[in-house]
Amino acid sequence: MGKSESQMDITDINTPKPKKKQRWTPLEISLSVLVLLLTIIAVTMIALYATYDDGICKSSDCIKSAARLIQNMDATAEPCTDFFKYACGGWLKRNVIPETSSRYGNFDILRDELEVVLK
């Protein structure tokens, strides 16, 4: 059962040849490295964003202190003209400074309140 030469040529052409394993081209290698680097950068950025601390204190003590500062301000005063009134005008409106004192502040108020409690 021999095959003729023309039959052998037909079967040789029709049978698939095993493909050689192709090596990656320089472009494919470059793109793979680029994708890997971008993935690493994205993961790093996500991790940094998740652990980001904006440095703003959000404890109840900090919020109370901030509220006290805002309460002591006088927003109606022009800060460029009279900064002291702008920064401390609210405190001055709420607290009467005794004429006998050359200075008067929060510690003096606390001392006076404590003296009243102790008497």
N, CA, C and O atoms as a Tinker XYZ file with bonds, in Angstrom:
   476  protein
     1  N      0.810000   -1.156000    0.000000    73     2
     2  CA     0.000000    0.000000    0.000000    64     1     3
     3  C      0.862000    1.230000    0.000000    63     2     4     5
     4  O      0.990000    1.956000    0.986000    81     3
     5  N      1.379000    1.403000   -1.025000    73     3     6
     6  CA     2.213000    2.564000   -1.144000    64     5     7
     7  C      1.428000    3.775000   -1.575000    63     6     8     9
     8  O      0.388000    3.676000   -2.226000    81     7
     9  N      1.926000    4.862000   -1.213000    73     7    10
    10  CA     1.278000    6.111000   -1.584000    64     9    11
    11  C      2.079000    6.722000   -2.701000    63    10    12    13
    12  O      3.303000    6.612000   -2.771000    81    11
    13  N      1.364000    7.348000   -3.540000    73    11    14
    14  CA     2.070000    8.016000   -4.617000    64    13    15
    15  C      2.679000    9.300000   -4.074000    63    14    16    17
    16  O      2.337000    9.758000   -2.984000    81    15
    17  N      3.545000    9.843000   -4.821000    73    15    18
    18  CA     4.245000   11.044000   -4.380000    64    17    19
    19  C      3.287000   12.213000   -4.205000    63    18    20    21
    20  O      3.471000   13.025000   -3.298000    81    19
    21  N      2.281000   12.314000   -5.043000    73    19    22
    22  CA     1.331000   13.417000   -4.947000    64    21    23
    23  C      0.452000   13.262000   -3.707000    63    22    24    25
    24  O      0.062000   14.259000   -3.098000    81    23
    25  N      0.134000   12.015000   -3.328000    73    23    26
    26  CA    -0.667000   11.794000   -2.122000    64    25    27
    27  C      0.146000   12.153000   -0.876000    63    26    28    29
    28  O     -0.398000   12.694000    0.086000    81    27
    29  N      1.415000   11.858000   -0.896000    73    27    30
    30  CA     2.259000   12.176000    0.250000    64    29    31
    31  C      2.382000   13.688000    0.422000    63    30    32    33
    32  O      2.397000   14.183000    1.549000    81    31
    33  N      2.469000   14.412000   -0.670000    73    31    34
    34  CA     2.558000   15.864000   -0.590000    64    33    35
    35  C      1.279000   16.462000   -0.002000    63    34    36    37
    36  O      1.337000   17.407000    0.784000    81    35
    37  N      0.133000   15.914000   -0.383000    73    35    38
    38  CA    -1.149000   16.435000    0.100000    64    37    39
    39  C     -1.281000   16.194000    1.601000    63    38    40    41
    40  O     -1.675000   17.089000    2.349000    81    39
    41  N     -0.951000   14.986000    2.032000    73    39    42
    42  CA    -1.094000   14.688000    3.455000    64    41    43
    43  C     -0.075000   15.467000    4.278000    63    42    44    45
    44  O     -0.372000   15.872000    5.402000    81    43
    45  N      1.103000   15.679000    3.744000    73    43    46
    46  CA     2.098000   16.462000    4.475000    64    45    47
    47  C      1.657000   17.918000    4.628000    63    46    48    49
    48  O      1.910000   18.548000    5.654000    81    47
    49  N      1.018000   18.425000    3.631000    73    47    50
    50  CA     0.576000   19.819000    3.680000    64    49    51
    51  C     -0.614000   19.963000    4.630000    63    50    52    53
    52  O     -0.706000   20.953000    5.355000    81    51
    53  N     -1.518000   18.996000    4.633000    73    51    54
    54  CA    -2.741000   19.092000    5.433000    64    53    55
    55  C     -2.516000   18.807000    6.914000    63    54    56    57
    56  O     -3.278000   19.302000    7.746000    81    55
    57  N     -1.527000   18.050000    7.261000    73    55    58
    58  CA    -1.316000   17.741000    8.675000    64    57    59
    59  C     -0.689000   18.947000    9.363000    63    58    60    61
    60  O      0.275000   19.526000    8.861000    81    59
    61  N     -1.245000   19.325000   10.524000    73    59    62
    62  CA    -0.680000   20.496000   11.214000    64    61    63
    63  C      0.685000   20.163000   11.801000    63    62    64    65
    64  O      0.903000   19.094000   12.371000    81    63
    65  N      1.569000   21.091000   11.645000    73    63    66
    66  CA     2.910000   20.915000   12.186000    64    65    67
    67  C      2.912000   21.435000   13.620000    63    66    68    69
    68  O      2.262000   22.439000   13.911000    81    67
    69  N      3.617000   20.781000   14.497000    73    67    70
    70  CA     3.664000   21.292000   15.873000    64    69    71
    71  C      4.340000   22.668000   15.890000    63    70    72    73
    72  O      5.391000   22.882000   15.286000    81    71
    73  N      3.679000   23.602000   16.620000    73    71    74
    74  CA     4.215000   24.970000   16.664000    64    73    75
    75  C      5.406000   25.018000   17.607000    63    74    76    77
    76  O      5.422000   24.385000   18.663000    81    75
    77  N      6.371000   25.766000   17.203000    73    75    78
    78  CA     7.511000   25.995000   18.080000    64    77    79
    79  C      7.086000   27.004000   19.143000    63    78    80    81
    80  O      6.315000   27.924000   18.870000    81    79
    81  N      7.586000   26.823000   20.319000    73    79    82
    82  CA     7.284000   27.771000   21.379000    64    81    83
    83  C      8.013000   29.069000   21.053000    63    82    84    85
    84  O      9.240000   29.125000   20.982000    81    83
    85  N      7.200000   30.118000   20.856000    73    83    86
    86  CA     7.797000   31.395000   20.474000    64    85    87
    87  C      8.270000   32.130000   21.721000    63    86    88    89
    88  O      7.621000   32.086000   22.766000    81    87
    89  N      9.366000   32.780000   21.602000    73    87    90
    90  CA     9.878000   33.604000   22.686000    64    89    91
    91  C      9.154000   34.943000   22.645000    63    90    92    93
    92  O      8.646000   35.364000   21.606000    81    91
    93  N      9.120000   35.595000   23.792000    73    91    94
    94  CA     8.474000   36.898000   23.857000    64    93    95
    95  C      9.324000   37.924000   23.119000    63    94    96    97
    96  O     10.553000   37.905000   23.172000    81    95
    97  N      8.641000   38.799000   22.447000    73    95    98
    98  CA     9.350000   39.860000   21.741000    64    97    99
    99  C      9.729000   40.936000   22.759000    63    98   100   101
   100  O      9.140000   40.993000   23.838000    81    99
   101  N     10.677000   41.769000   22.442000    73    99   102
   102  CA    11.048000   42.854000   23.365000    64   101   103
   103  C      9.860000   43.772000   23.706000    63   102   104   105
   104  O      9.771000   44.282000   24.823000    81   103
   105  N      8.967000   43.977000   22.756000    73   103   106
   106  CA     7.789000   44.803000   23.017000    64   105   107
   107  C      6.887000   44.141000   24.055000    63   106   108   109
   108  O      6.391000   44.812000   24.960000    81   107
   109  N      6.672000   42.843000   23.933000    73   107   110
   110  CA     5.837000   42.121000   24.898000    64   109   111
   111  C      6.473000   42.137000   26.288000    63   110   112   113
   112  O      5.773000   42.292000   27.289000    81   111
   113  N      7.764000   41.981000   26.352000    73   111   114
   114  CA     8.464000   42.020000   27.641000    64   113   115
   115  C      8.335000   43.412000   28.260000    63   114   116   117
   116  O      8.057000   43.542000   29.453000    81   115
   117  N      8.535000   44.440000   27.458000    73   115   118
   118  CA     8.430000   45.818000   27.957000    64   117   119
   119  C      7.022000   46.109000   28.465000    63   118   120   121
   120  O      6.856000   46.703000   29.530000    81   119
   121  N      6.016000   45.695000   27.712000    73   119   122
   122  CA     4.635000   45.929000   28.135000    64   121   123
   123  C      4.298000   45.145000   29.403000    63   122   124   125
   124  O      3.578000   45.646000   30.266000    81   123
   125  N      4.808000   43.935000   29.519000    73   123   126
   126  CA     4.564000   43.138000   30.727000    64   125   127
   127  C      5.197000   43.793000   31.949000    63   126   128   129
   128  O      4.581000   43.852000   33.013000    81   127
   129  N      6.411000   44.279000   31.802000    73   127   130
   130  CA     7.093000   44.961000   32.905000    64   129   131
   131  C      6.332000   46.237000   33.274000    63   130   132   133
   132  O      6.179000   46.552000   34.454000    81   131
   133  N      5.859000   46.967000   32.268000    73   131   134
   134  CA     5.104000   48.193000   32.512000    64   133   135
   135  C      3.805000   47.901000   33.267000    63   134   136   137
   136  O      3.464000   48.616000   34.209000    81   135
   137  N      3.089000   46.868000   32.864000    73   135   138
   138  CA     1.847000   46.494000   33.551000    64   137   139
   139  C      2.147000   46.085000   34.990000    63   138   140   141
   140  O      1.406000   46.447000   35.903000    81   139
   141  N      3.215000   45.342000   35.196000    73   139   142
   142  CA     3.594000   44.923000   36.547000    64   141   143
   143  C      3.927000   46.137000   37.419000    63   142   144   145
   144  O      3.481000   46.216000   38.564000    81   143
   145  N      4.697000   47.068000   36.892000    73   143   146
   146  CA     5.048000   48.272000   37.647000    64   145   147
   147  C      3.815000   49.116000   37.968000    63   146   148   149
   148  O      3.682000   49.616000   39.085000    81   147
   149  N      2.919000   49.277000   37.002000    73   147   150
   150  CA     1.701000   50.046000   37.243000    64   149   151
   151  C      0.824000   49.378000   38.296000    63   150   152   153
   152  O      0.192000   50.062000   39.102000    81   151
   153  N      0.782000   48.063000   38.294000    73   151   154
   154  CA     0.013000   47.339000   39.309000    64   153   155
   155  C      0.613000   47.563000   40.691000    63   154   156   157
   156  O     -0.115000   47.802000   41.655000    81   155
   157  N      1.932000   47.486000   40.789000    73   155   158
   158  CA     2.599000   47.711000   42.077000    64   157   159
   159  C      2.348000   49.137000   42.561000    63   158   160   161
   160  O      2.071000   49.351000   43.741000    81   159
   161  N      2.442000   50.104000   41.665000    73   159   162
   162  CA     2.198000   51.501000   42.037000    64   161   163
   163  C      0.755000   51.691000   42.487000    63   162   164   165
   164  O      0.503000   52.379000   43.476000    81   163
   165  N     -0.194000   51.091000   41.776000    73   163   166
   166  CA    -1.608000   51.224000   42.147000    64   165   167
   167  C     -1.875000   50.625000   43.519000    63   166   168   169
   168  O     -2.582000   51.225000   44.329000    81   167
   169  N     -1.322000   49.452000   43.790000    73   167   170
   170  CA    -1.521000   48.811000   45.096000    64   169   171
   171  C     -0.894000   49.665000   46.199000    63   170   172   173
   172  O     -1.477000   49.820000   47.272000    81   171
   173  N      0.283000   50.214000   45.938000    73   171   174
   174  CA     0.948000   51.073000   46.917000    64   173   175
   175  C      0.127000   52.329000   47.194000    63   174   176   177
   176  O     -0.035000   52.724000   48.349000    81   175
   177  N     -0.388000   52.954000   46.147000    73   175   178
   178  CA    -1.194000   54.165000   46.322000    64   177   179
   179  C     -2.473000   53.868000   47.098000    63   178   180   181
   180  O     -2.877000   54.662000   47.948000    81   179
   181  N     -3.105000   52.747000   46.819000    73   179   182
   182  CA    -4.324000   52.371000   47.544000    64   181   183
   183  C     -4.000000   52.135000   49.015000    63   182   184   185
   184  O     -4.749000   52.564000   49.892000    81   183
   185  N     -2.897000   51.460000   49.286000    73   183   186
   186  CA    -2.506000   51.203000   50.678000    64   185   187
   187  C     -2.186000   52.508000   51.405000    63   186   188   189
   188  O     -2.563000   52.678000   52.564000    81   187
   189  N     -1.501000   53.420000   50.742000    73   187   190
   190  CA    -1.179000   54.707000   51.367000    64   189   191
   191  C     -2.435000   55.535000   51.606000    63   190   192   193
   192  O     -2.559000   56.185000   52.644000    81   191
   193  N     -3.356000   55.517000   50.667000    73   191   194
   194  CA    -4.597000   56.276000   50.817000    64   193   195
   195  C     -5.440000   55.719000   51.955000    63   194   196   197
   196  O     -6.079000   56.473000   52.689000    81   195
   197  N     -5.441000   54.398000   52.102000    73   195   198
   198  CA    -6.245000   53.772000   53.157000    64   197   199
   199  C     -5.698000   54.103000   54.542000    63   198   200   201
   200  O     -6.460000   54.174000   55.506000    81   199
   201  N     -4.391000   54.306000   54.651000    73   199   202
   202  CA    -3.787000   54.584000   55.956000    64   201   203
   203  C     -3.459000   56.066000   56.140000    63   202   204   205
   204  O     -2.760000   56.423000   57.087000    81   203
   205  N     -3.946000   56.925000   55.260000    73   203   206
   206  CA    -3.636000   58.356000   55.317000    64   205   207
   207  C     -4.277000   59.003000   56.541000    63   206   208   209
   208  O     -5.457000   58.796000   56.826000    81   207
   209  N     -3.490000   59.776000   57.246000    73   207   210
   210  CA    -3.973000   60.533000   58.392000    64   209   211
   211  C     -3.756000   62.005000   58.075000    63   210   212   213
   212  O     -2.623000   62.443000   57.873000    81   211
   213  N     -4.841000   62.765000   58.032000    73   211   214
   214  CA    -4.726000   64.164000   57.649000    64   213   215
   215  C     -4.171000   65.058000   58.752000    63   214   216   217
   216  O     -3.994000   66.258000   58.544000    81   215
   217  N     -3.895000   64.490000   59.920000    73   215   218
   218  CA    -3.274000   65.238000   60.999000    64   217   219
   219  C     -4.234000   66.114000   61.783000    63   218   220   221
   220  O     -3.809000   66.891000   62.638000    81   219
   221  N     -5.516000   65.998000   61.500000    73   219   222
   222  CA    -6.501000   66.792000   62.223000    64   221   223
   223  C     -6.999000   65.987000   63.410000    63   222   224   225
   224  O     -7.461000   64.855000   63.260000    81   223
   225  N     -6.902000   66.574000   64.572000    73   223   226
   226  CA    -7.357000   65.913000   65.793000    64   225   227
   227  C     -8.883000   65.920000   65.812000    63   226   228   229
   228  O     -9.511000   66.967000   65.655000    81   227
   229  N     -9.467000   64.753000   66.003000    73   227   230
   230  CA   -10.920000   64.642000   65.997000    64   229   231
   231  C    -11.464000   64.131000   67.327000    63   230   232   233
   232  O    -12.603000   63.671000   67.400000    81   231
   233  N    -10.654000   64.210000   68.371000    73   231   234
   234  CA   -11.118000   63.763000   69.685000    64   233   235
   235  C    -12.091000   64.800000   70.254000    63   234   236   237
   236  O    -12.157000   65.931000   69.772000    81   235
   237  N    -12.830000   64.409000   71.267000    73   235   238
   238  CA   -13.812000   65.333000   71.849000    64   237   239
   239  C    -13.124000   66.547000   72.478000    63   238   240   241
   240  O    -13.658000   67.655000   72.426000    81   239
   241  N    -11.952000   66.349000   73.067000    73   239   242
   242  CA   -11.221000   67.480000   73.656000    64   241   243
   243  C    -10.794000   68.488000   72.593000    63   242   244   245
   244  O    -10.888000   69.697000   72.800000    81   243
   245  N    -10.329000   67.986000   71.465000    73   243   246
   246  CA    -9.912000   68.888000   70.386000    64   245   247
   247  C    -11.110000   69.652000   69.822000    63   246   248   249
   248  O    -11.011000   70.841000   69.520000    81   247
   249  N    -12.226000   68.969000   69.686000    73   247   250
   250  CA   -13.424000   69.624000   69.157000    64   249   251
   251  C    -13.926000   70.684000   70.137000    63   250   252   253
   252  O    -14.353000   71.762000   69.723000    81   251
   253  N    -13.875000   70.380000   71.434000    73   251   254
   254  CA   -14.281000   71.369000   72.443000    64   253   255
   255  C    -13.350000   72.578000   72.414000    63   254   256   257
   256  O    -13.809000   73.716000   72.516000    81   255
   257  N    -12.055000   72.341000   72.277000    73   255   258
   258  CA   -11.092000   73.453000   72.226000    64   257   259
   259  C    -11.325000   74.314000   70.993000    63   258   260   261
   260  O    -11.281000   75.542000   71.070000    81   259
   261  N    -11.570000   73.674000   69.867000    73   259   262
   262  CA   -11.828000   74.424000   68.637000    64   261   263
   263  C    -13.112000   75.239000   68.765000    63   262   264   265
   264  O    -13.172000   76.386000   68.321000    81   263
   265  N    -14.136000   74.643000   69.371000    73   263   266
   266  CA   -15.394000   75.370000   69.566000    64   265   267
   267  C    -15.183000   76.567000   70.492000    63   266   268   269
   268  O    -15.750000   77.636000   70.267000    81   267
   269  N    -14.375000   76.389000   71.522000    73   267   270
   270  CA   -14.087000   77.484000   72.456000    64   269   271
   271  C    -13.340000   78.614000   71.737000    63   270   272   273
   272  O    -13.619000   79.790000   71.969000    81   271
   273  N    -12.404000   78.260000   70.876000    73   271   274
   274  CA   -11.671000   79.288000   70.123000    64   273   275
   275  C    -12.604000   80.057000   69.200000    63   274   276   277
   276  O    -12.529000   81.283000   69.113000    81   275
   277  N    -13.476000   79.341000   68.516000    73   275   278
   278  CA   -14.416000   80.001000   67.605000    64   277   279
   279  C    -15.388000   80.874000   68.395000    63   278   280   281
   280  O    -15.760000   81.962000   67.955000    81   279
   281  N    -15.791000   80.388000   69.556000    73   279   282
   282  CA   -16.699000   81.141000   70.412000    64   281   283
   283  C    -16.048000   82.440000   70.895000    63   282   284   285
   284  O    -16.732000   83.448000   71.068000    81   283
   285  N    -14.763000   82.421000   71.107000    73   283   286
   286  CA   -14.051000   83.608000   71.594000    64   285   287
   287  C    -13.756000   84.621000   70.493000    63   286   288   289
   288  O    -13.327000   85.738000   70.781000    81   287
   289  N    -13.979000   84.248000   69.250000    73   287   290
   290  CA   -13.717000   85.158000   68.139000    64   289   291
   291  C    -14.893000   86.105000   67.932000    63   290   292   293
   292  O    -16.019000   85.826000   68.346000    81   291
   293  N    -14.609000   87.217000   67.290000    73   291   294
   294  CA   -15.651000   88.156000   66.876000    64   293   295
   295  C    -15.563000   88.246000   65.357000    63   294   296   297
   296  O    -14.748000   88.993000   64.815000    81   295
   297  N    -16.406000   87.482000   64.681000    73   295   298
   298  CA   -16.339000   87.403000   63.223000    64   297   299
   299  C    -16.778000   88.699000   62.554000    63   298   300   301
   300  O    -16.524000   88.893000   61.365000    81   299
   301  N    -17.437000   89.594000   63.300000    73   299   302
   302  CA   -17.869000   90.859000   62.699000    64   301   303
   303  C    -16.712000   91.854000   62.587000    63   302   304   305
   304  O    -16.778000   92.792000   61.792000    81   303
   305  N    -15.663000   91.657000   63.368000    73   303   306
   306  CA   -14.507000   92.567000   63.325000    64   305   307
   307  C    -13.652000   92.259000   62.101000    63   306   308   309
   308  O    -13.574000   91.116000   61.649000    81   307
   309  N    -13.024000   93.288000   61.583000    73   307   310
   310  CA   -12.141000   93.140000   60.423000    64   309   311
   311  C    -10.746000   92.757000   60.914000    63   310   312   313
   312  O    -10.107000   93.554000   61.601000    81   311
   313  N    -10.252000   91.551000   60.578000    73   311   314
   314  CA    -8.961000   91.109000   61.115000    64   313   315
   315  C     -7.782000   91.973000   60.669000    63   314   316   317
   316  O     -6.792000   92.077000   61.393000    81   315
   317  N     -7.867000   92.584000   59.510000    73   315   318
   318  CA    -6.757000   93.423000   59.049000    64   317   319
   319  C     -6.711000   94.756000   59.794000    63   318   320   321
   320  O     -5.650000   95.368000   59.910000    81   319
   321  N     -7.841000   95.196000   60.289000    73   319   322
   322  CA    -7.907000   96.468000   61.008000    64   321   323
   323  C     -7.621000   96.291000   62.495000    63   322   324   325
   324  O     -6.775000   96.986000   63.059000    81   323
   325  N     -8.330000   95.355000   63.128000    73   323   326
   326  CA    -8.185000   95.138000   64.574000    64   325   327
   327  C     -8.165000   93.630000   64.830000    63   326   328   329
   328  O     -9.204000   93.021000   65.087000    81   327
   329  N     -6.999000   93.051000   64.759000    73   327   330
   330  CA    -6.892000   91.596000   64.896000    64   329   331
   331  C     -7.224000   91.137000   66.310000    63   330   332   333
   332  O     -7.805000   90.067000   66.486000    81   331
   333  N     -6.868000   91.927000   67.320000    73   331   334
   334  CA    -7.167000   91.542000   68.702000    64   333   335
   335  C     -8.674000   91.414000   68.904000    63   334   336   337
   336  O     -9.142000   90.457000   69.520000    81   335
   337  N     -9.430000   92.374000   68.387000    73   335   338
   338  CA   -10.890000   92.303000   68.513000    64   337   339
   339  C    -11.429000   91.108000   67.733000    63   338   340   341
   340  O    -12.359000   90.438000   68.182000    81   339
   341  N    -10.849000   90.843000   66.567000    73   339   342
   342  CA   -11.277000   89.694000   65.763000    64   341   343
   343  C    -11.012000   88.384000   66.511000    63   342   344   345
   344  O    -11.869000   87.500000   66.531000    81   343
   345  N     -9.842000   88.254000   67.119000    73   343   346
   346  CA    -9.465000   87.001000   67.778000    64   345   347
   347  C    -10.082000   86.855000   69.162000    63   346   348   349
   348  O    -10.392000   85.738000   69.575000    81   347
   349  N    -10.266000   87.943000   69.885000    73   347   350
   350  CA   -10.704000   87.864000   71.292000    64   349   351
   351  C    -11.991000   88.626000   71.578000    63   350   352   353
   352  O    -12.408000   88.703000   72.734000    81   351
   353  N    -12.621000   89.183000   70.573000    73   351   354
   354  CA   -13.807000   90.011000   70.791000    64   353   355
   355  C    -14.961000   89.269000   71.436000    63   354   356   357
   356  O    -15.671000   89.847000   72.259000    81   355
   357  N    -15.171000   88.019000   71.093000    73   355   358
   358  CA   -16.249000   87.230000   71.696000    64   357   359
   359  C    -16.015000   87.016000   73.177000    63   358   360   361
   360  O    -16.952000   87.068000   73.974000    81   359
   361  N    -14.778000   86.777000   73.544000    73   359   362
   362  CA   -14.439000   86.584000   74.963000    64   361   363
   363  C    -14.659000   87.879000   75.735000    63   362   364   365
   364  O    -15.175000   87.867000   76.852000    81   363
   365  N    -14.263000   88.993000   75.130000    73   363   366
   366  CA   -14.425000   90.290000   75.792000    64   365   367
   367  C    -15.897000   90.634000   75.995000    63   366   368   369
   368  O    -16.252000   91.259000   76.994000    81   367
   369  N    -16.762000   90.230000   75.054000    73   367   370
   370  CA   -18.195000   90.504000   75.192000    64   369   371
   371  C    -18.813000   89.671000   76.314000    63   370   372   373
   372  O    -19.725000   90.140000   76.995000    81   371
   373  N    -18.338000   88.463000   76.513000    73   371   374
   374  CA   -18.919000   87.556000   77.504000    64   373   375
   375  C    -18.315000   87.722000   78.898000    63   374   376   377
   376  O    -18.950000   87.340000   79.880000    81   375
   377  N    -17.140000   88.264000   79.011000    73   375   378
   378  CA   -16.456000   88.357000   80.305000    64   377   379
   379  C    -16.134000   89.813000   80.633000    63   378   380   381
   380  O    -15.573000   90.544000   79.817000    81   379
   381  N    -16.496000   90.203000   81.823000    73   379   382
   382  CA   -16.191000   91.558000   82.286000    64   381   383
   383  C    -14.844000   91.511000   83.008000    63   382   384   385
   384  O    -14.644000   90.720000   83.930000    81   383
   385  N    -13.939000   92.361000   82.573000    73   383   386
   386  CA   -12.618000   92.409000   83.199000    64   385   387
   387  C    -12.703000   93.344000   84.406000    63   386   388   389
   388  O    -13.088000   94.504000   84.257000    81   387
   389  N    -12.351000   92.859000   85.590000    73   387   390
   390  CA   -12.401000   93.730000   86.773000    64   389   391
   391  C    -11.424000   94.893000   86.636000    63   390   392   393
   392  O    -10.336000   94.752000   86.079000    81   391
   393  N    -11.835000   96.034000   87.154000    73   391   394
   394  CA   -10.984000   97.226000   87.056000    64   393   395
   395  C     -9.733000   97.093000   87.913000    63   394   396   397
   396  O     -8.749000   97.798000   87.692000    81   395
   397  N     -9.768000   96.203000   88.880000    73   395   398
   398  CA    -8.613000   96.030000   89.767000    64   397   399
   399  C     -7.530000   95.149000   89.155000    63   398   400   401
   400  O     -6.428000   95.062000   89.696000    81   399
   401  N     -7.825000   94.506000   88.052000    73   399   402
   402  CA    -6.863000   93.576000   87.438000    64   401   403
   403  C     -6.200000   94.213000   86.231000    63   402   404   405
   404  O     -6.855000   94.822000   85.386000    81   403
   405  N     -4.889000   94.058000   86.173000    73   403   406
   406  CA    -4.170000   94.541000   84.993000    64   405   407
   407  C     -4.215000   93.501000   83.875000    63   406   408   409
   408  O     -4.030000   93.814000   82.699000    81   407
   409  N     -4.464000   92.268000   84.276000    73   407   410
   410  CA    -4.630000   91.195000   83.289000    64   409   411
   411  C     -5.728000   90.282000   83.802000    63   410   412   413
   412  O     -5.943000   90.162000   85.008000    81   411
   413  N     -6.419000   89.640000   82.870000    73   411   414
   414  CA    -7.517000   88.756000   83.252000    64   413   415
   415  C     -7.700000   87.745000   82.135000    63   414   416   417
   416  O     -7.788000   88.111000   80.963000    81   415
   417  N     -7.757000   86.465000   82.506000    73   415   418
   418  CA    -7.878000   85.420000   81.493000    64   417   419
   419  C     -8.648000   84.227000   82.020000    63   418   420   421
   420  O     -9.284000   84.296000   83.072000    81   419
   421  N     -8.584000   83.146000   81.288000    73   419   422
   422  CA    -9.317000   81.928000   81.652000    64   421   423
   423  C     -8.873000   81.368000   82.999000    63   422   424   425
   424  O     -9.701000   80.878000   83.767000    81   423
   425  N     -7.586000   81.434000   83.291000    73   423   426
   426  CA    -7.104000   80.914000   84.572000    64   425   427
   427  C     -7.627000   81.761000   85.740000    63   426   428   429
   428  O     -7.928000   81.243000   86.815000    81   427
   429  N     -7.724000   83.051000   85.505000    73   427   430
   430  CA    -8.281000   83.920000   86.551000    64   429   431
   431  C     -9.761000   83.605000   86.781000    63   430   432   433
   432  O    -10.227000   83.596000   87.920000    81   431
   433  N    -10.479000   83.353000   85.721000    73   431   434
   434  CA   -11.896000   82.980000   85.842000    64   433   435
   435  C    -12.026000   81.671000   86.606000    63   434   436   437
   436  O    -12.868000   81.551000   87.497000    81   435
   437  N    -11.200000   80.692000   86.264000    73   435   438
   438  CA   -11.235000   79.405000   86.972000    64   437   439
   439  C    -10.885000   79.577000   88.448000    63   438   440   441
   440  O    -11.494000   78.944000   89.310000    81   439
   441  N     -9.903000   80.435000   88.740000    73   439   442
   442  CA    -9.525000   80.684000   90.133000    64   441   443
   443  C    -10.686000   81.307000   90.906000    63   442   444   445
   444  O    -10.966000   80.917000   92.039000    81   443
   445  N    -11.360000   82.280000   90.282000    73   443   446
   446  CA   -12.503000   82.923000   90.939000    64   445   447
   447  C    -13.636000   81.926000   91.184000    63   446   448   449
   448  O    -14.250000   81.928000   92.251000    81   447
   449  N    -13.910000   81.070000   90.188000    73   447   450
   450  CA   -14.965000   80.060000   90.353000    64   449   451
   451  C    -14.599000   79.067000   91.450000    63   450   452   453
   452  O    -15.463000   78.649000   92.221000    81   451
   453  N    -13.336000   78.689000   91.526000    73   451   454
   454  CA   -12.882000   77.756000   92.555000    64   453   455
   455  C    -12.988000   78.375000   93.949000    63   454   456   457
   456  O    -13.351000   77.694000   94.908000    81   455
   457  N    -12.673000   79.655000   94.057000    73   455   458
   458  CA   -12.795000   80.336000   95.348000    64   457   459
   459  C    -14.244000   80.366000   95.818000    63   458   460   461
   460  O    -14.518000   80.225000   97.010000    81   459
   461  N    -15.175000   80.550000   94.876000    73   459   462
   462  CA   -16.599000   80.552000   95.229000    64   461   463
   463  C    -17.020000   79.174000   95.717000    63   462   464   465
   464  O    -17.781000   79.065000   96.678000    81   463
   465  N    -16.533000   78.121000   95.067000    73   463   466
   466  CA   -16.885000   76.755000   95.460000    64   465   467
   467  C    -16.304000   76.426000   96.822000    63   466   468   469
   468  O    -16.959000   75.776000   97.637000    81   467
   469  N    -15.083000   76.867000   97.079000    73   467   470
   470  CA   -14.417000   76.539000   98.339000    64   469   471
   471  C    -14.989000   77.300000   99.532000    63   470   472   473
   472  O    -14.835000   76.841000  100.664000    81   471
   473  N    -15.636000   78.434000   99.326000    73   471   474
   474  CA   -16.165000   79.238000  100.441000    64   473   475
   475  C    -17.419000   78.670000  100.977000    63   474   476
   476  O    -17.996000   79.221000  101.914000    81   475
